[in-house]
Amino acid sequence: MKDGFIKVSAVTTPVRPADVEYNTKQIIGAMINEFRKGTGIAVFPELCITGATCGDLYMQKILLDEAQSALAKIAEASEGHDTLVFVGLPWQESGCVYDAVAAVQDGEILAVLSDELNDCVFQCVSNEDLVVGVDFGNGALPEATVVIQMVAEPETLGADDMTDEMLIADSSRDMTAIIRANAGEGESTTDNVYGGYNVIAETGEILECSDPFTTGAITTEIDVQSIALMRMQTGLEFADEGYDVIDFDLKDTVTELTRFIDPTPFIPEDEEDLEMILNIQAAGLRGRMRAIRCDKLVLGISGGLDSTCGMIVCALACDSMGISRKNIHAITMPCFGTSDRTYTNACRLTKLMGCTLDEINIAEAVTVHLKDIKHKISDHNTAYENAQARERTQVLMDIANDENALVVGTGDLSELALGWCTYNGDHMSNYAVNASVPKTLMRYLVSYYAMVCGNTELCDVLNDVVETPVSPELLPTVKGKIAQKTEDKIGPYELHDFFLFNMINNGFSPSKIFRLAKYAWGESYDDETIYKWLGTFVRRFFSSQFKRSCLPDGPSVGLVSLSPRGSWEMPSDAQRDTWLRDLESVRPKKATAKKAEKSKTAAGKSGKRVSKK
């Protein structure tokens, strides 16, 4: 259960109605397979010991006695194994027959329960986050992080889709994992057909599902630690329903991961979501323009990814307000590090977008400034770089004052997380439209606009911007080409965005993030590379909070925002030692040269994206 991951299965075995001996053999055989896999929780369908289609035969004492004896055999077969197994059977008690669920583990029957007979939750002794409850269909469950659904529902047109929709909604609302096992092959076909459609869902996502009309198990891992953290972050509370608590325990093992871990969690699945994000950004800017009665915008255009996305947002805002795009004053400010490629793209982009272009070369102004502060022009240190960034911001602010315009900030979420911005330079603006858009998402937004803009020449420019290496362009070029690549200095943004999402949105520790990153990105980066850049992320994230504490306003577009106004509150002098010690605990052994060479990937190259289910 390391990091909260527990292997779980929903199992459908072949049945023969009322043939308890046959059904029991099938259950025990399947159960043994689950033991071998290291499954922590295995769930079988409703009434699986007798079959779910026996009708009035459930009133026959001979069948009831046989089912009770079979449960004892199943419990006996579980001896020596800690898998928590749920099976269904008819149960006679106090003159009534109940559609019951039995929980067995390590040779014992832990409980026999039903909606009318009694109800309880199963609490894992060694992991307080693992609380298992059985859903009998009334929707009234205690604070279970894992919900068991044992059903016998016939296969009908559209039923599986409805099941998915229900489980997505329920697991999202209650912040829980749901293991649903359904009756299948062998159930009576007198009036219905049972397809054995099994599903495992977690907090609004289908992790695994079976093909209809198949038997066997679906298996994946659920993350109860993540569920507990989500509940803690949202303050989800449960009323005390007075349920009995039954203790059980699972071995403390490292569960091998097989579930899908999204390597690019900020990237939406649908193109419509990309359009929505751009519209949210534009709506935020439009709202600010209306509030201050402003119809002119000023932004610096560099020919890079962030400023390009900023211009797109400005154009959409002006279009929606019926304002000419000429009111967007884009200023390109070449200096020591400006490359021919970005300069050309900045100029072409502005003209093709229909905005007003102005060029102000700041090289002379920066040179004079460096001379004034007695800084050698040959010393390319931080002061040399930041002088350019602050000069550009001064130019934008002063022109905006002159024109009664609003300075649009273009810096992105990834840069804010890493502190990769100049304090009171590109760090500052009147309204920051990209403040909650990470670098990986930025590429998709610009590519999407290139696809829908309807202008072939503009599309070509936008795509070239996307393919241009990320650079602040503050160091002198080499023969007109970019000499300073950001990802060579601080690491691949695709990794940093993965770290950022899992640390901020999920609340995971560095050691768990490292484990997930190895699983999600292992084909692109070796363990040492991932570890190195995760350390960089942690150190820079903590040391850069002072820049985030005084951010300009900007719209939130997704699950992660670092705005100090409620989205992310953190002292600027918070210490990072605890996080670094946690990361140190999983420091990888040095990889062999052969392995390192095989898994080496150039910084900035996009990893392969696996489709979400």
N, C-alpha and C positions, 0 to 999 in steps of 0.2 A: 504493500500500500504506500510505497514511497511517493511523495508529492501528491498523495490523494488519489492516485490512479488504481482502480479496481477492475479486474476483468470480469465481465458479466455475460451471460448467455440467455437467450430465449430459445427453448427447445420444443419442437413438435415431433412426436414419435408416431409411427403407424399404430392404429388402434383397431380393435374388433369390438363392437358394442357388446357389453356384458361378458366379454372374455377376459376376466381379471388376470388370470395366469399369463396369458399372452402379453397383455398390456404391461404387466409388471416387469416381465423380462425385457421388454423394449425400454422401459424407463430406466431400469438398472443398468442396462448396456449403455444407454446414452449418458447416464450419470457418471459412469466410470470414464467415459471419454472426456467429460468435463473435468474430472479429477486430474487426468493426465495433462490437460491444457493449463492447469493452474487457475481455473475459474473460481472466483470468489463467491458469486451468486449465480445460481442456475434456476430458471423459472420454466415450469411445464404448464400446459394449458389447463383450463377448467375441467374438472371431472375426468382427468386423463387416466386415472386408475381403472375406471369402469367404461370409459367412453362417455361423451356428453349427450348422446342421443338415445338413451335407454328408456325414456318416457316413464310409464308406470312401473317399470321394473325396479325403479329406485325404492318402491314400497315393498319389495320382496326382501325378507330378512336374509335369505341365503346370499343375495348379492351384497347386502350391507355387511354381513359378517366376513365375506370373502374380501371385500375392499379394506376392512379394518385389519385383517391378517396381512394383506398385501402391504399396507403402510408399515407394519412392523418389519417386514422383509426389506423394504426400501431403506428404512432407518438402519437396519443391521448392515446392509451393504455399504452404508456411508461411513462405517466405523474406520477410524484412522485418517479421515479426511476432514478438512475444515470448511469445505464448500458448503455454503448455506443453500439448501435445496427446497424449493416450493413445489408441491404437487397438489392436485385437486382430487377430491373424492366425495361421495355422499356419506354423511355421518349421522348416525342415530344417537340421540341423547334426549332424555326426559320426555319420551314418547313422541318426539318429532324427528324428522329427517331434514338435514341441512345441506345445502350446497357449500361445502367446506374447503378450506385451504389448510394444509399441514406443512409445517416447517421442520425439516430434519437436518441434523448436523452431527457428524462424528458419532454415529451409532445411537443418537437420541432423537426422540420426537420432542422438539422444543415447544410446540403449541399446535393445537387444532382450533381454527377460528373461522368465524363467518360473520356476516353483517348482523345476524340476529343472535348468534350463540355467544360470542364475546369478541373483543377486538383489542389489539395491542400493537406496539411497535417493537422492533428489534434494534437494540443499541449495541454497537460494536464497542467492546471494552477498551481496546487499544487505539481507537480512532473516534473521537467524539463527533466528528463530522459525518460519520456513516450511521444514519438512522433509517431503517427500512420499514416501510408500511405497506399494507395490502389494501388496494382500492377495490371495494365491492360495488362500485358504481354509483354511490350516493354523493360523491364529491366532498365528503367530510373527512379529511385526513389530518392527522397531527403534523408536527414539523418534520416529516420524513424528507430526507434528501434523496432517497431512492424509493420510488413507488412501484409496486408490483401489480400488474394487471393480468389476470388469468381469465381468458374469455373463450367462448365457443360461439363465434359469429359466422354465419354462412357467407359464402362468397357471392356477391351481387355486383352488377355493373356500377362502378364508381365508389364502391365501399372502401377500397384501399386508399383512394385519394382522400376520402372523408376521414378515415382513420389518421392519416398523416396530418391533415389539417388540425384535427382535434388534439393530437399529441403535441404538435408544435405549439398550439395555443396554451394548452394546459401546463406543459413543462416550462414555458416562458413565463406564464402568469405566476406560478407557484415556485419558480426557480428550483427546479428539481430534475432528476433523471427518472425516466419511465421505462420499465422493461415489460413489454407486452407479448405474451405467448398465446397463440390462438390454436384451436382445434383444427385438425387437417385430415389427411388421407385415412380412410377406413371408417370415418363416422358415417352413419346411415345417410343414404341419399334418397330416402323416401320422399322428402319434400324439399330438401336443400342440399347444396354441395358446400363442403368446408374446405377452404383453400390453404389453411395454415399460414396466413399472412402474419409474420412476426415483425416487431419494430422495437428498436431501442432509440430513445430520444433523450436529449439533454438540453435544458434551458433554451428551447426554441429551435433546436436543430435536430434533424434526423441523422443519427450517427450510423445506423445500420438497419437494413430491412431485408426480408427474404423475398424470393420470387414466389408468386402464387403457385399453389398446387405442388409444393415441394415439402419434403420432411427433412429433419435434421436441425442443426443449431445455427443461429447467427450469434456472433461473438464480437465484442469490442470492449473498449475500456471507458469507464465513466470517471469523471474527475470530481469527487465529492469535496475536495479542498476548494476548487473553483466555485462550486455551488455555495459553499459556506461563506466564501469571501464576497460573492455577489450579494448574498442576503445581508451580510454585515454592512456592505457599502450602501445598500438601499434602505437599511433599517427595517427589513421585512420581519414582522412579528406574528406569532401564532397564539391564539387563545388556548388556555389550558383545558383540554377536553377530558382530562381524567383517564387517559389510556394507561393500561398496564404496560410496563416496560420489561422486556425479556432480554437478558444479556447474552451476547455471543461474541466470538472473537475470530479474527483471521490472522494468519501468519504475516509477519512484517517482511514482505518480499518486494523485490523490484519488478514491477509488472512490465513486461515487454509491450511496447506500444505498437498498435496496428491501425488505430483510428486516424482519420485525416486531421492533420495539424496544418492550418492554413499558413503558408510561408509569406503571403502578402495580405495580412488581415485587414488592411485599410482599403483594399480594392474591392468594389462591389461587383456582383455577378452580372448585373444587367446594365445595358447602356442607358436605360431610362434613369438609373440612379446617378449616372454621371451628369446627365442633363439637370437633374434635380439639384445636385451639388452646385453647379454653376448658377442655377437660378437662386439658390439660397444666398450665395455670395453677392449676386447682383441685387437681390432684394434688400440685403443688409446695407449695401452702399446707397441704393436708391432711398431707403428710409433715412439715412443720415443726411443725404443731400436735401431732401425735402424738409427735414427738421431744422436745418440751418439756412434754408432758402438759398441754396447754392446750385448753380447750373454749370459750373466749370470744374474740371478735374486736372490735376497735374501728377504725372508719375515719371519716374526714371525708367527708360527703356534700354536694356543692355544687350538684348539679343539672346538672353538666357531664358531658362525655363520659367522662373518665378515671375519676372516682369512681363513675359509673354502671357502667362495666365492672368496676371493682373490687368493687362490691357483688354483681354477678352471679357473679363468681368465688367470693366468700365464701359465697354461697348454695349454689352447686354443691358446694363443699367440705363445708359442713355437712350437706347432703343426703346426700352419699356416706358420711358418718360417722354418720348417724343422729342428728345433733344438731339441736335446734330452731333455726330461723332467728332466734328471739328472742334467741339468744346473740350475734347480730351487733348490736353497739351502734353505730348510725349517728348521728353528731353533725353537725348543721348549725350553722354558726357565722357568721351574717350580720354584715356590717360595712359600711363606707362604700360599697363598690362592689357589694354584692349586689343583683341585679335581681329584680323581682317574678317574672319567668318562671323563673329558676333556683331561686329559693327555693320556689316552688310545686311545681316538678317534684321537687325534693329531698324534700319532705315527702310528696307523693303516691307517689313511687317507693318510699320506705322502707316505707310502710304497705302498699302493694300487694305488695311482695316479702316481707312478713311479718316484717320486722326490727324492732328496737327503735329508736325515734326519740327523740332528745333535742335540744333547741335551746338553744344558749348564745350569746347575742349578745355579741360581743367588742369592740364599739365603745367602751364605757367603759374596758375594760382597756387597749386600745391607746391611747386618748386620754391616760390616766394615764401610760402608759409614755413616750409622746412628750413629755409635759410633764416627766417625770423626767429625760429626756436633753436637755431644753431645745431640743426640736425644734418649730417652729411648725406647728400643725395645718393651716395654709393652704399649707405647702410640700409639694407632692405629689411629692417626689423619691423616689429609691430607698429611702431609709430609711423613708419613709412607707409605701411599698408592702410592703417586706420585714418591717416590724414586724407587719403583719397575718398574713403567712404564718407567721412564727415563733411568734406567739401561738397560732395554730391548732395548730401542731405540739406546743407545750407542753401545751395542753389535752388533746390526744389521748394524749400520753405519760403525763401524770399520771393521767388517768382509767384508762388501761390498767394502771398500777401499782396503783391503788385496787381494780380488779376482777380482778387477776391475769389480764389479757387481753393479746393480741398486737395491736400497731398494724399495720394493713395499709396499705402504701404504694400510691398510685394513679398516680404519675407515669409517663409513657410514654417510649419509646425516642427519639421525635423531640425531645422536650423535653431529654432528656439529651444528645443530639447537639448541640443548639444552646445548651445551658446555660440554657434557659428554665425555671429553677427556682431557688428561694431556698435558698442554702446554709444547711444546718441548719434549713430550714423544711420545705416540701413535698419537699425533697431527701432527707429522712431518715424512716425508719420501721423497724419490726422485720422486715418481710418485704415486698418490693416486687413485687407480682404482675404489674404491667404493664411491668416494666423493659425487656423486649425486644419489646414490642408498639408499633409505630409508630402515629402518629395516623391515617393513612389506613386501616390495618387495624382500628383501634379502631372506626371507624364501621361497618364491615362486621360486626364481632363483635356490637355492640349491636343492629344491625338484624336480624341472624340470630336473636338471642335473642328479639327482639320478635316475630318470625315464628313461633317454636316454643313460646313461653311458654304459649299456650293461654288467655290472659286478655286480652280486648279492651281493657279500660281500661288495663292495664299496657302493652299494645302501643302504645297511643296516646301514653302518657307517654314510652316509650322512643324512639319515632320523633320526638317533639318534641325530646328531648334531642339526637338525631342532627342535627336541623336547626338547633339553637341555635348561634350564632356562638361560636367558641372564644375564651374570655376568662379572665384570672386574676381579674377583678372586684376590682381593688384601688384603682381610682379611683372617685370618687363617681359615682353614676348620674345620668342626665338624665331626670327625670320617671319614675323607676322602671325605666328601660331601660338596657341595657348601653352604657357609654360608652367602653369599652376593648376593642378587638378585636385579638387577638394577631397575626393574619395581616396586619393593616394595618401593624404595627410591624416584624415580622421576615420577612414573606413567606409565601406559600402553603405549607402543609404538604405538599401533593401534589408540589410541586417539591422541597422539602427532603428528602422521603422518597426521591424518585428520585435526588437527589444522594448521599444517605447510602448507599443500596444499592450504587450503582455505585462509590463511593469505597471502602467498607469490604469489601463482598463481592467485587467484581470487581477492586479495586486500580487503578482507572482514574485518570488524571491529570485535573485540572480542565478542560484544553482538550478532552480526549476526551469528558468528561461533558457539556460545553457543546455539542459537536457532536451527541451522542446526544439531549440534551434538546431541542435545536432540532427534531430529526427527530421525536421522540415527542410533543412538546408544542407544535409550531409553529402549530397551528390555534387554540390557546388563549392563547398568550403570544408577544409579539414578542421578537426577539433581545435587545433592550436589557433587557427585563424579566427574562428568564432569566439574562442575564449579571449583572445587579445582584444578584439573590437568590443566585446561585451564589457571588459574592464574599462576601456576607453569611454564607453557610453556611461557607465555608472559614475566614473570620476567627473566627466564633463557635465553630466546632468546635475549633480549636486553643486558643483562649483559655479554653475551658471544661473542659479535661481535668481540672483539679484537683477539679472536682465529681464527675467519674466515678471518680477514683482512690480514693474512699472511699464507694462505693455500698453500701447494704445488700444482703443476699442477695435473689435473685429468680430465677425459672425462665427458661431460654432456650426460646423456642418456635419459632424459625426459623433462617435462615442468618446473621442479623446480631445480635450482642449486643455491648454495650459494657462488660460486666463486667470489672473490672480483674483478676479471678481467672482469667486464662488466655484469655478471649475477645478482649480488646483491651488490649494493653499499650503505653503511650505515656507519655513523660515529660510532666509538667504544664507544663514550661517549653520544650517543643519549639517551634521557630521555624517560622512559616508562610510565610516569604518565598519559598521555592522554589516553593511551590504557587501563590502569588499572581502570581509572575512568569510561570509557565506560563499562568495564566488571562489575564494581560495580553496575551499573545501572540496571543490570538484576540478581543480587544476588538472588538465590532461597530461598524460605521459607524452614525452616528445615523440612525435610521429616519425616513422622512417622516411628517409628521403624519397623513396619510391612512392609511398602512400601520399606524402605531401604534394609531390609533383602531379600525381593522378587527380587529386581533388582540388588543385589550385584553380581559381577562377579570377579573372581580372576584375578589379574593383569597378562597381557600377554596372556590370553585366547582369541583366535581369535573370532571375532564377525561373525555372519552369513552373508554371502555375498549374496546379491540379484542380480540376473542376470540383466545386463543392457539391455535396449531395442535396 
